[in-house]
Amino acid sequence: MQLFAPKHQKLVNQCYPSGRTTDKKPKSSETSYLLYYVNSRRSKLEKVSTYLVKRTVADLNRRRVGNVSVTLELMAQIITNCKENLNVFVKDFLSIMQRIVSNNNFNNDVTVVELVEKTYCNICQNVDGALFSGDSEFVKMYQAFVTIYFKVVNDSLHNDDLVLKGCIDISQTKNIASSPQIKHLIPESVHCVLVKFVERNPRYKLPHLDPSGDQNLGKRLSRTQTRTLGLDDIQDTEADLSVRALKSYFGTTETDKLSASIRSLSDFIQTTPNKDLLEFICNGIPVQLRYIVVLLLIRQLNIKTSKHIIILKLVSSLLVSDVSIVGLSILDMMRKILKFQMENISQFDIVEQCSLTLADLNNKIYYRGQTSDMLYELIVKLKSTKNTNEISVLNGDVKQLLKQIVSPCLSLELFLDLAPFAAENEIVSLFDAVEDQTSGGWLFSRLFELIRKLKSSDHQRSLMHKVFEKYKNLALLSGLKYFTESVAESEPAYYIYHIEAARYLDIDDYRSQTEYKRETNSIFTKEDLVNFYSDVGSNKYSKKGMQILLSQNMQMSNSDLLSDTNGRSTIVGSLEGVTQDSSSEAIRSQNQEMNGNKKSNGTALHDYKMDNSISLGPNNKSWGTYRFQTPKVADLKRAMSRKGQQNVKRESSLRGGSQSVKSRVTNITFLLSELKSLDDETSHIHDPDEDEIVGMDKPDLVKSHALKPSISVSGSNRKSFVKPTERSQDEFTDAVEEVPTTGTRGRLF
């Protein structure tokens, strides 16, 4: 023993108990003082680590197992208490550990190797990630030790627990996934852990990819759902080392480390395809990161050496399982699978499995319109290709996706877009998945056009019946408008509609007349249909029906039919007093006008009905209301002569109109009264359309522009809206500034 040894050597030597036993422990009090010494003097750390290397070499040569054990425990405590300065002595410690596991006299001793693993664990838990990127010497020493350690515990000791502990230690190393030199240790460790886990749990060793029954059966029978035991259900205190190792790699939020682990899992599970193993591990991944499993599995499809069928089946099994997955981009996954399917269109097995996986994507519903978006994606593909094989495959994808639908979720517009690509019998069954709400009345015209194009009368009848069952009064009124305006000769769909309409209205005479028309191969005239819609008592949709029948073609939009047809009346004017004869006369006069009859000697009743047809046109809430032209002064004068006899009618119609219509008519009435008072005082009023511009007061001119009405007077002789081609503007202009003005309100001069 040296008499004049440095203090740090004395402190280290004092920690070793005397004797040559193998189960030595460092002295507690001396160890505490040594830790205080190295903590208070950072410069002494390097001297202590250097001396420990020198002493370990001597102990290894003399086979002092007890002293080597004391050295390893001292190293573990120094690492824990001086972790802030670990980079000062970590290389010396790695050198000591590597010498121990390389020595054949010591590496066959499990106790010594366990102490080495404990020290290595402390290093992995406290090492700074910057060392892996900035110190190449440390990286080489780290890799060399890991290689020797796993070789010893696998080949010499055959100790699975030490293997698993070493894998857990590697997973605890910070920023290991971001270091290019040692990130390969993650997939190697994961593969090793999976092998040991499957050996200890044989039920995951057998291939198992078959679906367990119908996934949709009883899907909503109970609020509580049961699932198989997952990795997250096992507590660390009762877990096997293999389970703890799996949790250390898959229960992390480090995306780089998790991605490397999942890639290793996908490679392993292709050799032993077991969907239960995949679900067990996925349950241990943080729920917000589980989508990475699906994403990386689908990316494996681009690798030619991958087993594509197995990968697709694994994805399907995960999608239909009870594993909760959030944040998965369904459309992105769908596009990747479709791309892979089109690239392997000649391989039937891959094409069929891709269709199944695409349908299984819809098992994870993240928003209400997801199914519609998936179908729209397929429609875009169908419309963009002319290849018959691709069209056939895409049609199969659509059919497979529709099989997964358990409740109506398709819009009517989507149904109409899908119909051209489906067979007639498939169209009828596809309509069951359509929602009973629609956002646009114009879709009904396309729907009835589709029914007319069906070749089979049975399919036409079945689809028409479903349309009435789903849309009820909307189907009735939109069909009345469509078949009245669009069908000029007899055809099966025409009679099928009227039979369904008669059934819906429960009018036997209507049904018998339809049967008679079909036998005689003739169609209904408007006078015939008025007979069924003129009686408010027997037909609660008479007002809307009369509105459609009395309006000219294309004057009423289908969107007007979406308004309330029962409670609120949108017809301006009272139709209750319209008799069957007067209605027929109005229809007959209207038909004559449409056929080119320009006779102007109509009856007063005819003029009155045709004037009211202006109000019976578009709903006062539709855009058509705001297309009317402003009446000219000449029109207002002509209307004055009939104001008195129609005042009662106009007041009753105002009660049913909107407030905006009332205000316009009130302004017109005020202006008419002003004009009447001027007739007595002024010999002649210049019509702006006929003569020179008439001067007005500036305040009155501004007011006259503000009071311009936007609808035609109901008492006018005009029988329809002013055509856009005949528009002419009133030529009122501001007076010259020098013209003297007076304060006479509303007078023209």
KETORFI-948858 format. One line per 10 residues: number of its first residue (from 1); their letters; for each residue x, y, z of C-alpha. Coordinates in nm, 3 decimals, decimal comma. Each point is the difference from the previous one (the first is absolute). Example, Ala and Ser with C-alpha at 12.3 -4.5 7.8 and 13.67 -1.06 7.14 Angstrom:
1	AS	1,230/-0,450/0,780  0,137/0,344/-0,066
This chain:
1	MQLFAPKHQK	0,000/0,000/0,000  0,129/0,342/-0,094  0,082/0,221/0,301  -0,035/0,325/-0,190  -0,296/-0,074/-0,233  -0,214/0,290/-0,122  -0,313/0,075/0,200  -0,243/-0,114/-0,274  0,173/-0,339/-0,013  -0,018/-0,033/0,378
11	LVNQCYPSGR	-0,370/0,080/-0,001  -0,064/-0,259/-0,272  0,206/-0,268/0,172  -0,177/0,058/0,330  -0,334/-0,100/-0,163  0,122/-0,358/-0,061  -0,048/-0,244/0,286  0,281/-0,240/0,081  -0,005/-0,368/-0,090  -0,032/-0,202/-0,321
21	TTDKKPKSSE	-0,370/-0,092/0,016  -0,212/0,041/-0,314  -0,298/0,170/0,160  0,170/0,319/0,112  -0,188/0,328/0,040  0,154/0,349/0,013  0,029/0,156/0,346  -0,291/0,238/0,046  0,165/0,281/0,199  0,315/0,008/-0,212
31	TSYLLYYVNS	-0,212/-0,010/-0,317  -0,205/0,295/0,120  0,314/0,204/0,067  0,138/-0,094/-0,343  -0,320/0,122/-0,165  0,018/0,326/0,197  0,363/0,040/-0,104  -0,061/-0,042/-0,374  -0,311/0,219/0,010  0,179/0,288/0,168
41	RRSKLEKVST	0,306/-0,021/-0,224  -0,094/-0,057/-0,364  0,364/-0,023/-0,103  0,042/-0,309/0,220  -0,265/-0,197/-0,197  0,236/-0,069/-0,287  0,275/-0,110/0,241  -0,238/-0,235/0,181  -0,124/-0,159/-0,325  0,356/-0,041/-0,128
51	YLVKRTVADL	0,107/-0,167/0,323  -0,304/-0,234/-0,013  0,111/-0,114/-0,347  0,350/-0,071/0,130  -0,129/-0,188/0,306  -0,250/-0,204/-0,209  0,278/-0,120/-0,231  0,194/-0,122/0,303  -0,305/-0,171/0,153  -0,082/-0,174/-0,329
61	NRRRVGNVSV	0,352/-0,131/-0,029  -0,010/-0,133/0,356  -0,357/-0,132/-0,044  -0,131/0,197/0,296  -0,372/-0,038/-0,066  -0,095/0,174/0,325  0,202/0,311/-0,079  -0,142/0,013/-0,354  -0,351/-0,011/0,145  0,085/0,287/0,239
71	TLELMAQIIT	0,139/0,201/-0,292  -0,322/-0,046/-0,202  -0,219/0,111/0,292  0,220/0,304/0,063  -0,032/0,091/-0,368  -0,380/-0,029/0,013  -0,020/0,234/0,302  0,242/0,253/-0,148  -0,208/0,012/-0,322  -0,319/0,062/0,198
81	NCKENLNVFV	0,148/0,273/0,223  0,215/0,173/-0,263  -0,223/-0,029/-0,307  0,048/0,369/-0,085  0,367/-0,073/-0,070  -0,050/-0,342/-0,156  0,185/0,094/-0,317  0,319/0,039/0,207  0,031/-0,364/0,106  -0,248/-0,198/-0,215
91	KDFLSIMQRI	0,268/-0,118/-0,246  0,212/-0,144/0,280  -0,303/-0,179/0,141  -0,090/-0,148/-0,339  0,359/-0,119/-0,032  -0,021/-0,172/0,341  -0,332/-0,170/-0,087  0,131/-0,115/-0,337  0,311/-0,152/0,162  -0,215/-0,190/0,251
101	VSNNNFNNDV	-0,245/-0,155/-0,250  0,290/-0,083/-0,234  0,188/-0,192/0,268  -0,087/-0,369/-0,016  0,075/-0,038/0,370  -0,280/0,241/0,088  -0,258/0,000/-0,280  -0,128/-0,344/0,101  -0,093/0,133/0,345  -0,365/0,110/-0,006
111	TVVELVEKTY	0,044/0,218/0,309  0,279/0,201/-0,156  -0,186/0,039/-0,331  -0,311/0,117/0,187  0,210/0,269/0,170  0,133/0,100/-0,342  -0,358/0,029/-0,128  -0,097/0,213/0,301  0,286/0,239/-0,070  -0,089/0,009/-0,369
121	CNICQNVDGA	-0,361/0,078/0,092  0,113/0,302/0,204  0,209/0,124/-0,291  -0,293/-0,032/-0,245  -0,237/0,181/0,235  0,232/0,296/0,058  0,212/0,034/-0,312  -0,039/0,322/-0,195  -0,127/-0,040/-0,355  0,258/0,252/-0,123
131	LFSGDSEFVK	0,275/-0,254/0,060  -0,135/-0,219/-0,282  0,021/0,279/-0,253  0,316/0,177/0,117  0,234/-0,269/0,129  0,078/-0,270/-0,254  0,237/-0,180/0,240  -0,278/-0,041/0,254  -0,238/-0,133/-0,270  0,254/-0,266/-0,103
141	MYQAFVTIYF	0,057/-0,108/0,359  -0,377/-0,012/0,061  -0,059/-0,220/-0,306  0,290/-0,228/0,088  -0,128/-0,058/0,352  -0,360/-0,071/-0,119  0,127/-0,253/-0,254  0,216/-0,184/0,255  -0,269/0,009/0,269  -0,275/-0,159/-0,214
151	KVVNDSLHND	0,244/-0,256/-0,134  0,089/-0,107/0,355  -0,355/-0,015/0,141  -0,133/-0,182/-0,308  0,280/-0,241/-0,085  0,180/-0,056/0,329  -0,261/0,050/0,270  -0,319/-0,066/-0,201  -0,177/0,230/0,242  -0,318/0,147/-0,151
161	DLVLKGCIDI	-0,056/0,235/0,291  0,338/0,164/-0,051  -0,077/0,027/-0,371  -0,331/0,172/0,070  0,156/0,228/0,262  0,263/0,105/-0,253  -0,275/0,078/-0,253  -0,185/0,207/0,260  0,322/0,190/0,077  0,046/0,087/-0,367
171	SQTKNIASSP	-0,358/0,132/-0,022  0,071/0,232/0,295  0,289/0,169/-0,179  -0,094/0,357/-0,089  -0,005/0,106/-0,366  0,124/-0,336/-0,115  -0,241/0,005/-0,295  0,146/0,327/-0,130  0,358/-0,126/-0,002  0,088/-0,149/-0,340
181	QIKHLIPESV	0,281/-0,212/0,147  -0,200/-0,194/0,259  -0,367/0,031/-0,100  0,022/-0,346/-0,154  0,004/-0,137/0,356  -0,373/0,076/0,034  -0,137/-0,238/-0,269  0,251/-0,266/0,105  -0,109/0,025/0,362  -0,371/0,000/-0,092
191	HCVLVKFVER	0,044/-0,314/-0,208  0,181/-0,167/0,289  -0,277/0,099/0,244  -0,274/-0,127/-0,234  0,174/-0,335/-0,034  0,023/-0,040/0,377  -0,360/0,117/0,049  -0,140/-0,248/-0,253  0,202/-0,279/0,159  -0,155/0,080/0,336
201	NPRYKLPHLD	-0,350/0,043/-0,149  -0,049/-0,282/-0,252  -0,352/0,110/-0,101  0,156/0,290/-0,193  0,236/-0,234/-0,182  -0,257/-0,160/-0,230  -0,114/0,179/-0,318  -0,344/0,150/0,048  -0,151/0,251/-0,243  -0,358/-0,120/-0,048
211	PSGDQNLGKR	-0,271/0,247/0,110  -0,190/-0,101/0,310  -0,357/0,003/-0,126  -0,209/0,286/-0,130  0,139/0,325/0,130  -0,326/0,189/-0,051  -0,212/-0,254/0,184  -0,118/0,151/0,323  0,218/0,303/-0,050  -0,232/0,229/0,194
221	LSRTQTRTLG	-0,168/-0,246/0,234  0,172/0,135/0,308  0,182/0,308/0,113  0,269/-0,206/0,168  0,238/-0,178/-0,233  0,230/-0,284/0,093  0,342/-0,051/-0,153  0,293/-0,233/0,036  0,273/0,068/0,254  0,243/0,263/-0,123
231	LDDIQDTEAD	0,352/0,108/0,081  -0,135/0,302/0,186  -0,205/-0,219/0,236  0,304/-0,165/0,163  0,159/0,179/0,295  0,379/0,021/0,021  0,005/-0,158/0,344  -0,154/-0,323/-0,123  0,137/0,004/-0,354  0,241/-0,243/-0,149
241	LSVRALKSYF	0,331/0,142/-0,121  -0,104/-0,054/-0,363  -0,317/0,205/0,056  0,196/0,274/0,174  0,241/0,004/-0,292  -0,288/0,036/-0,247  -0,145/0,286/0,201  0,336/0,176/0,006  0,010/0,004/-0,381  -0,367/0,041/-0,091
251	GTTETDKLSA	-0,129/0,201/0,296  0,209/0,304/-0,084  -0,096/0,337/-0,148  0,332/0,034/-0,187  -0,120/-0,033/-0,359  0,344/-0,087/-0,142  0,049/-0,281/0,246  -0,360/-0,120/-0,039  0,022/0,000/-0,381  0,318/-0,209/0,006
261	SIRSLSDFIQ	-0,166/-0,243/0,241  -0,311/-0,033/-0,217  0,210/-0,069/-0,310  0,171/-0,282/0,184  -0,342/-0,128/0,112  -0,132/0,002/-0,359  0,301/-0,199/-0,119  -0,038/-0,253/0,281  -0,376/-0,041/-0,034  0,027/-0,079/-0,371
271	TTPNKDLLEF	0,193/-0,314/0,092  -0,246/-0,087/0,279  -0,326/0,167/-0,104  -0,219/0,019/0,308  -0,262/0,273/0,024  -0,040/-0,050/0,376  0,368/0,083/0,052  -0,041/0,317/-0,206  -0,308/0,107/0,198  0,170/-0,083/0,332
281	ICNGIPVQLR	0,298/0,225/-0,079  -0,210/0,280/-0,155  -0,198/0,031/0,322  0,327/0,093/0,173  0,078/0,284/-0,243  -0,126/0,346/0,107  -0,342/0,043/-0,157  0,098/0,318/-0,185  0,287/-0,183/-0,175  -0,166/-0,328/-0,095
291	YIVVLLLIRQ	-0,072/0,125/-0,349  0,374/-0,038/-0,071  -0,047/-0,378/0,002  -0,252/0,014/-0,286  0,206/0,259/-0,185  0,323/-0,200/0,013  -0,172/-0,327/-0,086  -0,149/0,154/-0,314  0,339/0,143/-0,092  0,132/-0,355/0,006
301	LNIKTSKHII	-0,212/-0,062/-0,312  0,257/0,195/-0,203  0,274/-0,248/0,094  0,014/-0,281/-0,254  0,136/-0,251/0,250  -0,293/0,051/0,235  -0,284/-0,249/0,029  -0,273/0,226/-0,130  -0,300/-0,222/0,072  0,108/-0,046/0,363
311	ILKLVSSLLV	0,054/0,373/0,044  -0,346/0,082/-0,138  -0,161/-0,260/0,224  0,184/0,137/0,303  -0,122/0,351/-0,080  -0,356/-0,127/-0,039  0,015/-0,192/0,327  0,121/0,310/0,182  -0,269/0,221/-0,156  -0,288/-0,230/0,094
321	SDVSIVGLSI	0,133/-0,068/0,350  -0,088/0,184/0,319  0,336/0,178/0,006  -0,070/0,371/0,019  0,182/0,194/-0,273  -0,022/0,379/-0,030  0,152/0,238/-0,251  -0,001/-0,246/-0,290  -0,035/0,169/-0,339  -0,249/-0,233/-0,166
331	LDMMRKILKF	0,014/0,160/-0,345  0,381/-0,005/-0,008  0,004/-0,367/0,092  -0,270/-0,065/-0,258  0,200/0,168/-0,277  0,311/-0,204/0,083  -0,196/-0,327/-0,008  -0,173/0,097/-0,326  0,336/0,085/-0,157  0,141/-0,337/0,105
341	QMENISQFDI	-0,315/-0,176/-0,125  0,022/0,162/-0,345  0,370/-0,089/-0,025  -0,080/-0,368/0,066  -0,328/-0,017/-0,190  0,099/-0,328/-0,165  0,035/-0,183/0,335  -0,347/-0,104/0,109  0,090/-0,079/0,363  0,154/0,341/0,059
351	VEQCSLTLAD	-0,289/0,181/-0,171  -0,258/-0,184/0,209  0,184/0,057/0,328  0,044/0,370/-0,083  -0,378/0,029/-0,042  -0,055/-0,160/0,340  0,256/0,226/0,166  -0,154/0,310/-0,160  -0,338/-0,099/0,141  0,154/-0,067/0,342
361	LNNKIYYRGQ	0,138/0,355/0,003  -0,357/0,117/0,046  -0,022/-0,185/0,333  0,186/0,290/0,159  -0,247/0,288/-0,034  0,154/0,338/0,082  -0,265/0,236/-0,142  -0,350/-0,024/-0,139  0,075/0,035/-0,369  0,290/-0,245/-0,007
371	TSDMLYELIV	-0,185/-0,270/-0,195  -0,117/0,255/-0,255  0,353/0,133/-0,043  0,132/-0,351/-0,058  -0,266/-0,063/-0,263  0,071/0,336/-0,166  0,366/-0,101/-0,019  -0,100/-0,317/-0,186  -0,231/0,199/-0,229  0,288/0,230/-0,093
381	KLKSTKNTNE	0,209/-0,305/-0,087  -0,284/-0,148/-0,204  -0,052/0,320/-0,198  0,371/0,049/-0,065  0,069/-0,343/-0,152  -0,112/-0,168/-0,319  0,170/-0,332/0,065  -0,270/-0,267/0,026  0,204/-0,208/0,245  0,051/0,295/0,232
391	ISVLNGDVKQ	-0,370/0,090/-0,021  -0,092/-0,357/0,091  0,238/0,001/0,299  -0,124/0,338/0,122  -0,361/-0,116/-0,029  0,092/-0,294/0,219  0,149/0,242/0,254  -0,324/0,198/0,004  -0,210/-0,312/0,054  0,225/-0,121/0,279
401	LLKQIVSPCL	-0,011/0,338/0,171  -0,379/0,017/-0,024  -0,027/-0,338/0,174  0,147/0,157/0,313  -0,275/0,263/0,022  -0,247/-0,085/0,276  -0,206/0,324/0,000  -0,095/0,260/-0,266  0,295/0,233/-0,042  0,007/0,092/-0,371
411	SLELFLDLAP	-0,128/0,328/-0,135  -0,238/-0,003/-0,293  0,260/0,175/-0,215  0,258/-0,268/0,076  -0,254/-0,271/-0,086  -0,065/0,164/-0,336  0,374/0,018/-0,068  0,045/-0,368/0,084  -0,301/-0,124/-0,196  0,158/0,015/-0,350
421	FAAENEIVSL	0,269/-0,247/0,112  -0,237/-0,254/0,156  -0,235/-0,261/-0,145  -0,376/0,060/0,014  -0,063/-0,243/0,284  0,292/0,153/0,191  -0,146/0,348/-0,049  -0,323/-0,102/0,171  0,182/-0,156/0,295  0,245/0,291/0,019
431	FDAVEDQTSG	-0,289/0,242/0,054  -0,059/-0,157/0,343  0,323/0,163/0,119  -0,118/0,350/-0,098  -0,093/0,242/0,276  -0,360/0,122/0,019  0,112/0,364/-0,009  0,109/0,194/-0,304  0,160/0,340/-0,040  -0,119/0,089/-0,349
441	GWLFSRLFEL	-0,327/-0,045/-0,185  0,179/-0,011/-0,335  0,124/-0,347/0,090  -0,352/-0,140/-0,040  0,007/0,079/-0,371  0,315/-0,211/-0,032  -0,160/-0,272/0,211  -0,310/-0,027/-0,218  0,218/0,016/-0,311  0,191/-0,299/0,139
451	IRKLKSSDHQ	-0,324/-0,190/0,057  -0,106/0,067/-0,359  0,330/-0,142/-0,129  -0,041/-0,333/0,180  -0,082/-0,271/-0,252  -0,200/-0,224/0,230  -0,349/0,111/0,101  0,032/-0,201/0,320  0,312/0,193/0,097  -0,173/0,327/-0,090
461	RSLMHKVFEK	-0,299/-0,092/0,215  0,215/-0,112/0,293  0,220/0,309/-0,004  -0,298/0,235/-0,041  -0,169/-0,164/0,298  0,314/0,046/0,211  0,023/0,364/-0,107  -0,355/0,065/0,123  0,063/-0,192/0,321  0,313/0,203/0,073
471	YKNLALLSGL	-0,092/0,350/-0,116  -0,383/-0,008/0,014  -0,145/0,342/-0,091  0,325/0,119/-0,159  -0,012/-0,296/-0,237  -0,366/0,073/-0,075  0,039/0,369/-0,084  0,338/-0,016/-0,171  -0,124/-0,294/-0,208  -0,314/0,194/-0,094
481	KYFTESVAES	0,213/0,287/-0,123  0,250/-0,222/-0,180  -0,244/-0,230/-0,182  -0,234/0,289/-0,089  0,278/0,202/-0,162  0,240/-0,266/-0,130  -0,218/-0,285/-0,127  -0,200/0,061/-0,316  -0,086/-0,358/-0,092  -0,088/-0,319/0,178
491	EPAYYIYHIE	0,270/-0,211/0,165  0,006/-0,250/0,290  0,166/0,232/0,252  -0,271/0,260/-0,058  -0,282/-0,236/0,100  0,205/-0,148/0,287  0,037/0,346/0,149  -0,371/0,079/-0,022  -0,094/-0,338/0,150  0,233/0,067/0,294
501	AARYLDIDDY	-0,139/0,354/0,029  -0,356/-0,135/0,009  0,099/-0,252/0,264  0,172/0,266/0,209  -0,298/0,238/-0,027  -0,245/-0,288/0,048  -0,219/0,116/-0,291  -0,165/-0,298/-0,172  -0,125/0,205/-0,295  0,357/0,116/-0,064
511	RSQTEYKRET	0,119/-0,362/-0,007  -0,278/-0,116/-0,232  0,062/0,292/-0,236  0,370/-0,090/-0,010  -0,082/-0,360/-0,088  -0,234/0,121/-0,273  0,263/0,237/-0,141  0,252/-0,283/-0,010  -0,244/-0,226/-0,184  -0,082/0,270/-0,254
521	NSIFTKEDLV	0,366/0,102/-0,027  -0,075/0,365/0,077  0,124/0,249/0,257  -0,171/0,237/0,241  -0,079/0,354/-0,099  0,032/0,278/0,254  -0,380/0,016/0,019  -0,004/-0,367/0,102  0,255/0,052/0,274  -0,175/0,312/0,130
531	NFYSDVGSNK	-0,299/-0,220/0,082  0,212/-0,188/0,255  0,167/0,306/0,151  -0,287/0,250/0,012  -0,172/-0,148/0,308  0,176/0,110/0,319  -0,204/-0,239/0,209  0,101/-0,320/-0,176  0,353/0,104/-0,096  0,204/0,182/0,263
541	YSKKGMQILL	0,262/0,083/-0,262  -0,249/0,174/-0,226  0,151/0,345/0,045  0,347/-0,105/-0,104  -0,140/-0,216/-0,275  -0,209/0,285/-0,137  0,301/0,227/0,025  0,194/-0,241/-0,220  -0,281/-0,058/-0,247  -0,097/0,367/-0,039
551	SQNMQMSNSD	0,357/0,122/-0,041  0,172/0,005/-0,335  0,281/-0,238/-0,083  0,330/0,065/0,175  -0,159/0,279/0,201  0,012/-0,190/0,330  0,321/-0,156/0,126  0,020/-0,330/0,179  0,160/0,173/0,296  -0,340/0,159/0,069
561	LLSDTNGRST	-0,136/-0,348/0,069  0,235/-0,039/0,294  -0,189/0,267/0,194  -0,289/-0,088/0,230  -0,287/-0,129/-0,211  -0,253/-0,044/0,278  0,009/0,271/0,264  0,121/0,308/-0,191  -0,153/0,087/-0,331  0,229/0,165/-0,248
571	IVGSLEGVTQ	-0,273/0,077/-0,252  -0,084/0,364/-0,032  -0,374/0,029/-0,041  -0,277/-0,225/0,119  -0,035/-0,333/-0,182  -0,277/-0,133/0,221  -0,262/0,175/-0,210  0,129/-0,131/-0,328  -0,262/-0,232/-0,145  0,068/-0,291/-0,224
581	DSSSEAIRSQ	-0,145/0,180/-0,303  0,201/0,318/0,052  0,319/-0,197/0,054  -0,059/-0,198/-0,316  -0,065/0,318/-0,189  0,324/0,151/0,128  0,196/-0,309/-0,102  -0,167/-0,008/-0,339  0,083/0,367/-0,061  0,356/-0,053/0,112
591	NQEMNGNKKS	0,041/-0,298/-0,231  -0,129/0,208/-0,291  0,252/0,271/0,080  0,285/-0,252/0,015  -0,103/-0,145/-0,339  0,038/0,335/-0,171  -0,349/0,144/0,035  0,051/0,375/0,033  -0,365/0,096/0,036  -0,056/0,286/0,239
601	NGTALHDYKM	-0,377/-0,023/0,046  0,018/-0,216/0,316  -0,268/0,011/0,261  0,031/0,192/0,323  0,028/-0,323/0,189  0,279/-0,111/-0,232  0,189/0,327/0,053  -0,049/-0,024/0,371  0,129/-0,354/0,014  0,296/0,073/-0,221
611	DNSISLGPNN	0,084/0,305/0,208  -0,009/-0,214/0,308  0,222/-0,251/-0,174  0,274/0,254/0,040  -0,030/-0,039/0,372  -0,047/-0,371/-0,037  0,337/-0,036/-0,162  0,309/-0,016/0,209  -0,014/-0,007/0,374  0,047/0,341/0,154
621	KSWGTYRFQT	0,303/-0,140/0,176  0,171/-0,122/-0,317  0,247/0,191/-0,212  -0,255/0,029/-0,278  -0,185/0,266/0,197  0,281/0,247/-0,040  0,031/-0,028/-0,377  -0,311/0,206/-0,078  0,026/0,333/-0,180  -0,106/0,328/0,150
631	PKVADLKRAM	-0,334/0,123/-0,151  0,007/0,317/-0,202  -0,217/0,304/0,060  -0,218/-0,097/-0,295  -0,061/-0,337/0,158  -0,095/0,164/0,327  -0,251/0,226/-0,174  -0,162/-0,291/-0,174  -0,018/-0,187/0,324  -0,181/0,290/0,171
641	SRKGQQNVKR	-0,312/-0,060/-0,201  -0,034/-0,346/0,152  0,120/0,081/0,349  -0,343/0,038/0,147  -0,150/-0,326/-0,116  0,303/-0,204/0,106  0,078/0,175/0,328  -0,166/-0,270/0,206  0,186/-0,274/-0,180  0,331/0,180/0,042
651	ESSLRGGSQS	-0,049/0,049/0,371  -0,080/-0,367/0,050  0,308/-0,099/-0,195  0,217/0,228/0,211  -0,099/-0,190/0,309  0,165/-0,312/-0,142  0,311/0,174/-0,133  0,318/0,089/0,174  0,062/0,337/0,165  0,228/0,110/-0,282
661	VKSRVTNITF	-0,273/-0,058/-0,261  -0,252/0,193/0,211  0,235/0,297/0,028  0,057/0,005/-0,376  -0,370/-0,011/-0,080  -0,064/0,273/0,261  0,257/0,223/-0,171  -0,164/-0,067/-0,338  -0,342/0,083/0,142  0,130/0,329/0,141
671	LLSELKSLDD	0,153/0,094/-0,335  -0,322/-0,088/-0,181  -0,202/0,221/0,231  0,242/0,286/-0,068  -0,041/-0,054/-0,374  -0,378/0,005/0,029  0,006/0,328/0,184  0,222/0,145/-0,270  -0,241/-0,106/-0,277  -0,241/0,267/0,112
681	ETSHIHDPDE	0,260/0,276/0,018  0,222/-0,083/-0,294  -0,125/-0,022/-0,355  0,266/-0,243/-0,112  0,275/-0,209/0,153  0,296/-0,076/-0,218  0,086/-0,366/-0,009  0,378/-0,037/0,025  -0,021/-0,268/-0,268  -0,182/0,228/-0,241
691	DEIVGMDKPD	0,127/0,352/0,041  0,263/0,218/0,154  0,136/-0,046/0,348  -0,218/0,136/0,276  0,163/0,207/0,272  -0,048/-0,084/0,365  0,105/0,137/0,331  0,325/-0,152/0,120  -0,150/-0,128/0,326  -0,295/-0,143/-0,187
701	LVKSHALKPS	0,221/-0,150/-0,266  0,201/-0,184/0,261  -0,319/-0,118/0,163  -0,146/-0,117/-0,330  0,303/-0,219/-0,058  -0,032/-0,140/0,349  -0,368/-0,075/-0,056  0,046/-0,187/-0,328  -0,193/-0,326/0,038  0,160/-0,330/-0,099
711	ISVSGSNRKS	-0,317/-0,194/-0,085  -0,274/0,058/-0,251  -0,339/0,123/0,108  -0,249/-0,280/0,043  -0,267/0,203/-0,170  0,198/0,066/-0,313  -0,108/-0,127/-0,341  0,337/-0,168/-0,047  -0,049/-0,372/0,025  0,351/-0,112/0,084
721	FVKPTERSQD	0,334/0,138/0,103  0,170/0,253/-0,218  0,247/-0,181/-0,222  0,364/0,090/0,052  0,043/0,081/-0,371  -0,261/0,277/0,020  0,154/0,192/0,287  0,010/0,376/-0,023  0,117/0,241/0,264  -0,190/0,305/0,120
731	EFTDAVEEVP	0,197/0,301/-0,109  -0,032/0,205/0,315  0,311/0,212/0,059  0,100/0,260/0,251  -0,098/0,356/-0,077  0,268/0,256/-0,081  0,132/0,176/0,308  -0,117/0,345/-0,123  -0,365/-0,111/-0,034  -0,200/0,151/0,285
741	TTGTRGRLF	-0,169/-0,259/0,219  -0,298/0,015/0,227  -0,099/-0,194/0,305  -0,309/-0,157/-0,153  0,019/-0,367/0,102  -0,068/-0,264/-0,263  -0,111/0,236/-0,279  0,116/-0,025/-0,361  0,041/0,320/-0,204
